[in-house]
Amino acid sequence: MPLIPPAEFDRLLIDGTALLDLRAPQEFSRGAFPAATNLPLLDDDERHQVGLRYKQAGPDAAVTLGHKLVSGDVRAARLAAWCAWADAHPDGVIYCWRGGQRSAIVQDWLAAVGRLRPRIEGGYKALRQHLLTATERIAPALPLLVLGGRTGTGKTRMLAAIACSLDLEGLAHHRGSAFGGRPGGQPPPAGFENALAIRLLQLEATGAGPVVVEDESRNIGRLSLPEALSANLARSPLVLVERSLEERVQITLEDYIEAGLAERQVAHGEGGFAVFAHWLRDAMHRIRKRLGGVRHREITALLEDALRLQADSGDPSGHRAWIERLLADYYDPMYDYQLRQKADRIVFRGSAEAVAAFLADGAAAAEGRRLQR
């Protein structure tokens, strides 16, 4: 039966080949790959039973129990799901934890119904180690241009328009601030690391550079950047986008209030506004000590006024008042302090249009190469 050896892992991951993950749901939830679909051979309870039998009576007894648990209608239903996946992904590849019995069994069953699919040699464990090694190799030397600017300058929007870019907040499913949480939460650390490593492999394969990345701290929400990548960010040239406070308030209103509510309405239906309001209140509460008592009470009062107006009329414009206070009194002083530590890395600063032109006309690439030497 065909195996995918480690020498082909890069191609597989860079191309985004569809992957069928045969591990139990609990295993999958602790870390997976972006292109993976979880259709397990054994569910969590069945895997637990087989594991107990293995400890009590050895591998042969465990395999016998596994075949008993996945037989008859259960086997037929799971095989039908695997066949549907195989038909939808004719170039797809299968794997389990170590590329052993589970994926070999499913490979045999699929082959028996005319759907032979290769499996990963070494399984998830081998692919995961391959990606960790790739990050260790690529992250320290990747030529970066760091896109910085005050909160609300639309850095993430600009990043989305740049082909040779690394969207760390997108991979972390978090906007990177106290108000950065998104519906569905963040991926597990292993899932984030896997997705990041795959993106690094893709960027390396293009041979283009430098890679534009948003200025980030070591932590994005509850996830941490690999140390080598964080160190690279901290020493790479910096491009600053500048906007007026009025523009920044508008962008923040659109990206956090209007988009934030829309995301929660999609996720929670009619209860979306209540979830949205709780998210804003909780985020404001978490920065209360850094705001100070009086300022926290004042800005919170503005937030409550805005939520009442929005609940009554659907008008989000009331949020402008507290957003402006928070930007001017909290985020801007913090930004000014941090920028003083980075002043020697600045290679360009200007309006969004000027920065976009700088990044597009080749000057950024030349400057990035010079500073990386």
N, C-alpha and C positions, 0 to 999 in steps of 0.2 A: 504494500500500500504506500502511496506517495507521501513523503515527508518534506517539509520546508526547513532546510538547514539554516543555521545562524548566518551563513554568508548571504542569504537572501532576505534577512530581516529588514535591512534598510529600505530596499525596494518595496517590500510589502507595506511598511509603515508610511513611507513618503507618499506612495500612491493612494493611500487611504483604502486599501483593499478591505472589503467587507469581512468581518470576523464573526464566527459563531462561537460564543463562550458557553461551554458545557458545564461550568462549575455551578454549584448550588447558589441560590440567591444571596445568602449571607456572604459567601466568598466574593461574589460579584460586587456587592455593595461596598466592600472594603477597598476596591480599586479595580478599574477596568480601563479599556482603551476607547478612544472616541468613536471608532468605527465598529464597535462590538455590539452584538445583540445577545442577550442572555436567554438561552433556551436549555435549561439544565437536563442532564440525564437523571440525576437524583435531586429531589427537592431537599430542603433543609432537614426535615424529619427523617427522610429516607437515608440521607447521608449520615445522620447521627446514629441511626440503627446499624448501618453497615460498619461504621467506625467502631461501635461497641462490639459487634460480632468479630471484627478483626482482632481486637485486643483479647477477646475471650477464647477464640477458636482458631485464629490464623487466617491467612489470605484466602485460601480455597473456600472456607466457610463464608467469608465475607462476600466473595464473588457470587457464590450460590444464592445468598440472601438477596444480593442486588438484583440478580436476574429474576428472582421470585417477586420482588417488590415492583419491578418494571416489566410487567408481562400483561398479556391479555389486552383489555381496553386501554390501560395506562400506556403500554408500549405503543399501541396503535395511534393514540392521540399524539404522543410525543414524536413519533416518527412522521406523522402527517405535518406537524409544525416544522420539523427539520427539513422535510421535503419542500414545503412552501418557501422556506428561507433559501434553500439551495436553488430552487427555480427562479427566485427573484435575484439571486446573486450567483450567476454561473461561474464567476471567478473567485468565489468566496473560499475561505480557509477556516478550519475548525481547530479548537484547542480545548484542553482542560487545564488542571493545575500544573502538572508536570509533563503533559503530553503522553500520559501512560494509558491505563486501562479504559478510563471513561471515553477519551477521544478515539481510542482504537476500536472500542465497541461500536460507537456511533458511526465511525467511518465504515465499518463492516456492514452495519445495517443499511446505511445509505447506499453503499455499493451494490447491495443485494437488490435494491429497487431502481438501479440504473442511475444513481446520482453520486458517483465517486467524487469525493472532495479531499484535497490534501490536508494534512494536519501539521501543526507546528511541532517541530522537534524540541522537546523540553518544555512545551506548553507555556502557560502564562508566566511561570517563574523565569524561564529563559528569556522571553520577550521583555519582561520587566527589568531584568539585570542588564540586558542589552541597552535599554533606554537610559538607565542610571549611568552606565559607562559612557554613553553618548553625551549626556549632559556634562559629565566631568571633563570630557574632551573639548566640547564645543563652547561651553559657556564662558570660560576665561578669555578666549581669544576672539570671540565674535565681535566684529567691528560695530560699535553702537553709536548712534546719535540720540541723545536724550532730549525729549520734547518736554519742556517745563513751562510753568506759568501759574498765575494765581488760580485759586479755585473758581470755576465757572468760565474759564477762557475757552472751553470747548476742545480740549486736547484730545479727548477720546474720539470726537467727531473727526478731527483732522487725521488722526491715526487710521481711521477706517478708510480714508481715501488714498492711503499710501500702500502700494503693493508690497514693498519690502519693509514690513513692519512686524512688530511683536506686540500683540495686545494682551498684556499680562492680566489686566482686570477682566477681560473677556474670558480668558482661560480659568481664572479664579472665580468667575461668576459673582463679582463683588466690585463696587465702584471705588473702593479703597479709602473710604472715610467713615466717620461715625454714622453717616446717613447712607452708607454704601450697600447695605443688605438688599438682596433681591429675592423674589419668591422662589421657593424650591431649595434655598440655601446653597451652600458651596459644596463642591465635590469633595470626596475624601482626599487626604493628602496624597495617597498613591495615585489616585485618578488625575489630580492636578499635575503631579510630577510626570506622569505618562504623557499627558496631552502637551505639556511644555516641551518635553524631550522630542516628541514627534515634530512639533513646530520648529525646533532648533535644527533637526535633521533636514526639514524642508528648506529652511533658509540657507543652510550650508550647501545644499544641493544646487540652489539657483546660482551660486557664485557671485551674486550681486552684493552690494554693500555701499555704505554702511546700513545697518538695520535701524530703523527709527523706532524708539520705544518710549513710552511715557515715563516721566520721572516718578519713581515709586520708592517707598520705604521698604525695609526687609519684609514686613508683613502686609499682606492684603487680606483684610478680614482676619480669619483664624488660620490662614495658610501662610507659609513662609517660603520665600524664594530660596533656591539653592544658594549656598554661600558664595560660590564662584561667580554666579550671575549677579548677585547683589554687589559684590566687590567690583565687577566690571562696570555696572551702572554708576557706581560712586566715583569712578575715575574717568568716565567717558565725557566727550565734549557735549555742551549743553546749548540748546536752542530755545529761546524764550518767546512765547507768544503773549502779546499784550492787548488787553481790551479795556474799555471803560467799565466803571462799576455798573452803570446802567445796562450795558450789554451782558455783563456777567450775571446780573440778577435775572435777566430774561432767559439766558441759557440754562441757568440753574432751575428756574421755574419749569422750563420745558423738559429738561432731562430728569429731574428728580420729582417734581410735583405731577405734571401732566403724564409723563411716561410712567412714573412710579404708581400712580393710581390705575392707569390702564393695565399695567402688568398684574396688579392685584385683583382687578376685576376679571381678567381672563382666568386667573388661578382660583378665585374664590366666588365668582358670580355676584349675586346680590349682596353678599357679605364683604365685598371687596373694599368698600369705603371704610368700614369699621376696621379692617385689617390695616389699611393704609394709614388711618388716623393713629392707630396703636403704634405702628412702626415709627411715625414721626415723633410721637410723644416719648417713646422708649429711647430713640436716638438722642433726643434733646436731654433726657434725664441722664444718660450715660456721660455727657460732657458737662454736667452741672458744676463739678468741682473746678474744672478748668475755666469755666465761664465766670465763676464767682456767684455768690448768692443773689445779689441785687440784679446783676445783668441776666442771670438765668431766669429769674422771676419775670423780668420785663420782656425778654424775648419769648418766653413761654406764653405770656399773656397775648402777645401778638400772634403766636401760632394758634392759640385757641380761638381768637377772633377770626382768623383765616379759615379754620376748619368749620366754624359755625356758618360763615358766609357760604362756603363751598357746599356744605350739607343742605342748606336752605335753597340755594339758587343754582348750584353747579358752577359758580364763578370762582376760578382759582386765583384771581388777581390779588386777593387779600394776602396771599403768601409773600408778595413782594416785600412787604414791610419787614417781616422777621428775617427773610433771606438777606436783605440789604444790611441789617444790623449784624447778622452773624458773619457775613463776609467781611465787613469793615472792621468790626470790633474783635473778631476771634480769628478767622482764617488769615486775614491779611497780615496782622502782626506776626503770626507764627511763620508765614511764608517769608516775610522780610528777614526774620532771624535766620531761617534756614538758607536763604539765598546768599547771605553774607558769607556763609561757609563754602559756597560754591562759585563765588564770583570769578575766580581764575579759570574756570572751565567754560565760561560763556564765549561762544564763537559767533553768535548772531542773536539779535532780538528785534522785534518789530510787530506790526499788526499781523492778524491772521493771514491776510492776503500776502504780505511781504514774506512771512515765514513759509507759506505754501510755495511761493515762487522760489525761495532759497532752496527748499528741499527738492524742487522739481528741476532746477536748471543746471544741476551738476556741481554747483559750488559746495553744496553740503557734502557730496561724496568726496570731493577733493580735500575739503577741510577735515573730514572724518579720517581719511587715510593718513593725512599729515599728522594728526594728533595721536593716532593709534601707533605710529612708529616709535 
